């Protein structure tokens, strides 16, 4: 049984509140690009970490569509230019498509 849930959204700590049954809710701070990195850690009654994940929450304000995808990324280092490209898979994809 989950007793406590803590986490971060875009690096800022957020408070998860227990609702009915096994539901937990959180208020997410506004973000202009509509992409949120959400970190969640759940603890059981004994204080043991029972679950931990990091997801990418994408909100498209034009269609009011929300996608929750695994936070995967690819990093490519180009030594000549000392440039790092980070690519987020599924960026721009909507759950409604």
KOLLOSE-710045 format. One line per 3 residues: for each residue x, y, z of C-alpha. Coordinates in steps of 0.001 Angstrom, whole numbers. Example, Ala and Ser with C-alpha at 12.3 -4.5 7.8 and 13.67 -1.06 7.14 Angstrom:
% residues 2
12300/-4500/7800; 13670/-1060/7140
END
This chain:
% residues 97
0/0/0; 1369/3435/-952; 1630/5687/2096
3486/8723/697; 4305/10103/-2755; 6921/12783/-3390
8305/14154/-6609; 9479/16952/-8840; 8176/18667/-11959
10884/20275/-14100; 13201/20102/-11075; 10796/21847/-8669
9446/19855/-5736; 5702/19224/-5813; 3244/17887/-3262
1138/14840/-4123; -2096/14597/-2171; -3909/11332/-1520
-7383/11158/-2979; -9949/8373/-2945; -8613/4829/-3123
-5205/4646/-4758; -5425/8017/-6570; -2888/10767/-5957
-3181/14298/-7359; -653/17057/-7955; -807/20634/-9216
1764/21148/-11965; 3455/24554/-12341; 2824/26370/-15630
5336/25774/-18424; 5231/27721/-21700; 6597/24926/-23906
4051/22386/-22654; 6699/19791/-21780; 7145/18682/-18190
9673/16232/-16762; 7783/14519/-13941; 9592/12501/-11267
7586/10348/-8873; 8703/8252/-5892; 6195/6278/-3847
6828/4918/-355; 5104/2152/1588; 4057/2308/5253
7519/1149/6388; 9190/4024/4532; 10646/1819/1786
10800/3205/-1724; 8151/1136/-3481; 8152/2776/-6924
10203/5383/-8763; 9866/6710/-12295; 10582/9684/-14521
8115/10524/-17310; 7672/13242/-19902; 4260/14942/-19767
3394/16784/-22990; 452/19192/-23078; -757/20624/-26392
-2770/23738/-25501; -4175/24042/-29029; -5935/20655/-28899
-6052/20164/-25101; -4364/16833/-25681; -2082/15346/-23020
529/12614/-23554; 2535/10794/-20901; 5583/9017/-22327
8665/7376/-20832; 11438/9921/-20315; 13931/8623/-22832
16534/10716/-24495; 19412/10355/-26893; 22598/12360/-26532
25061/12788/-29361; 28403/14501/-28716; 30099/15998/-31764
33712/16515/-30734; 34709/18922/-33517; 32087/21485/-32516
31707/20486/-28854; 27994/20397/-29381; 25489/18163/-27644
22141/17385/-29242; 19369/16013/-27041; 16448/14417/-28844
13206/13620/-27021; 11368/10762/-28750; 7627/11283/-29227
7994/15066/-28854; 5104/16721/-30586; 3139/13474/-30714
-285/13637/-29191; -2145/10827/-27501; -5212/11727/-29553
-3585/11028/-32922
END
